[in-house]
Amino acid sequence: MPENTYQQQVLEFSTPQWKPEAILRQRCPQPILNTEHGVLFQGDCLEILKHIESESVDTVFADPPFNLGKHYGKKVNDSLGENEYLNWMHTWIAECERVLRPGGSLFIYNLPKWNIMLGPYLLERGLTFRHWIAVNIKMSMPINGRLYPSHYSLIYYSKGSKPKTFRKIRTPIETCRHCGGDIKDYGGHRSAMNPKGVNLTDVWNDIPPVRHWKFKSKKRQANQLSTKLLSRVIEISTRPGDIVLDPFGGSGTTFAVCEARHRYWIGIELENCDVIIERLTRGEISQHLNTDFIDDAN
Ligand SMILES: C[S@@+](CC[C@H](N)C(=O)[O-])C[C@H]1O[C@@H](n2cnc3c(N)ncnc32)[C@H](O)[C@@H]1O
């Protein structure tokens, strides 16, 4: 097996079978895909979210369009005025908050420019700030007269004052890829360090960009997140058998990770869903290696 990939695991659920009908309201539109572990709806998330029961989902992960004028398809307008974009964000966030269980987690991936403006609104809705995670990925080109933007923002809130699930993650002690030696000296305390790794910080330097063809669909070349980011989010905030909602499905990264990590999922995508369906049914797209250690004892 190539070093930086792992094969999709065989799905074995120890939890009772999930029945999506239990959390979908009557007159809910038909899903376009129904797997053993998830349902995918093709439609506008503002419309579909209304059909999900309140307090039924454990984690919401949302990677919406960033209002940068990208072309996702004919139905998405990614060039809104600033107020219009923020109002649109508020509308779907309100629905996501409604469907979250008490203590559930909300993650929103976006440009720092937008995520910083969401803070007051999220607090108003009774969500509690947990973290601003800087996902270190170089974006396009340096911008004249500005610092070189090199992180995306992943904001993490819980519904109510405390998350019901927060699992501690350790990442491997960093070593030099050439000589294999430690990169830092840890102030002489290396021998006292936990061999399972160091505590995950709120700066993620280890999320690979999705460049190689084995990690992405030939039909969708942009805006696909690494499975490593999603697997971390899902492992931090859920346990096997929990339910994850992603209202902006894109190429289905969240759903592929949920399948591999034994979580149930609800997905929504407004544009063409062929890429997601192929990804989930053919299993041809590899997932990035994730060497995180889940330190569940804490
Ligand atoms: C940034 S991409 C998400 C990429 C995804 N995280 C992945 O890794 O593949 C945003 C997606 O949201 C979809 N979208 C935009 N507006 C939507 C809406 N109102 N309802 C549902 N999906 C929408 C777009 O078509 C696009 O595929």
The ligand as an SDF file (V2000), in Angstrom:
LIG
                    3D

 27 29  0  0  0  0  0  0  0  0999 V2000
  -16.6650   24.3830   -0.9010 C   0  0  0  0  0  0  0  0  0  0  0  0
  -17.6950   23.1940   -1.6170 S   0  0  0  0  0  0  0  0  0  0  0  0
  -17.6840   21.8570   -0.4500 C   0  0  0  0  0  0  0  0  0  0  0  0
  -16.5530   20.8770   -0.7030 C   0  0  0  0  0  0  0  0  0  0  0  0
  -16.6020   19.6830    0.2150 C   0  0  0  0  0  0  0  0  0  0  0  0
  -16.3010   20.0260    1.5750 N   0  0  0  0  0  0  0  0  0  0  0  0
  -15.6010   18.6270   -0.2620 C   0  0  0  0  0  0  0  0  0  0  0  0
  -14.6110   18.3400    0.4430 O   0  0  0  0  0  0  0  0  0  0  0  0
  -15.7760   18.1190   -1.3510 O   0  0  0  0  0  0  0  0  0  0  0  0
  -19.2840   23.8850   -1.3720 C   0  0  0  0  0  0  0  0  0  0  0  0
  -20.4040   23.1010   -2.0050 C   0  0  0  0  0  0  0  0  0  0  0  0
  -21.6560   23.6150   -1.5530 O   0  0  0  0  0  0  0  0  0  0  0  0
  -22.6070   23.4900   -2.5990 C   0  0  0  0  0  0  0  0  0  0  0  0
  -23.6950   24.4390   -2.3290 N   0  0  0  0  0  0  0  0  0  0  0  0
  -23.7020   25.7750   -2.5190 C   0  0  0  0  0  0  0  0  0  0  0  0
  -24.8550   26.3100   -2.1120 N   0  0  0  0  0  0  0  0  0  0  0  0
  -25.6030   25.2950   -1.6230 C   0  0  0  0  0  0  0  0  0  0  0  0
  -26.8870   25.2130   -1.0330 C   0  0  0  0  0  0  0  0  0  0  0  0
  -27.6510   26.3040   -0.8790 N   0  0  0  0  0  0  0  0  0  0  0  0
  -27.3410   24.0180   -0.6240 N   0  0  0  0  0  0  0  0  0  0  0  0
  -26.5660   22.9070   -0.7650 C   0  0  0  0  0  0  0  0  0  0  0  0
  -25.3460   22.9160   -1.3440 N   0  0  0  0  0  0  0  0  0  0  0  0
  -24.8540   24.0940   -1.7620 C   0  0  0  0  0  0  0  0  0  0  0  0
  -21.7830   23.8000   -3.8360 C   0  0  0  0  0  0  0  0  0  0  0  0
  -22.3890   23.3000   -5.0020 O   0  0  0  0  0  0  0  0  0  0  0  0
  -20.4460   23.1390   -3.5100 C   0  0  0  0  0  0  0  0  0  0  0  0
  -20.3900   21.8270   -4.0260 O   0  0  0  0  0  0  0  0  0  0  0  0
  1  2  1  0
  2  3  1  0
  2 10  1  0
  3  4  1  0
  4  5  1  0
  5  6  1  0
  5  7  1  0
  7  8  2  0
  7  9  1  0
 10 11  1  0
 11 12  1  0
 11 26  1  0
 12 13  1  0
 13 14  1  0
 13 24  1  0
 14 15  1  0
 14 23  1  0
 15 16  2  0
 16 17  1  0
 17 18  1  0
 17 23  2  0
 18 19  1  0
 18 20  2  0
 20 21  1  0
 21 22  2  0
 22 23  1  0
 24 25  1  0
 24 26  1  0
 26 27  1  0
M  CHG  2   2   1   9  -1
M  END
$$$$
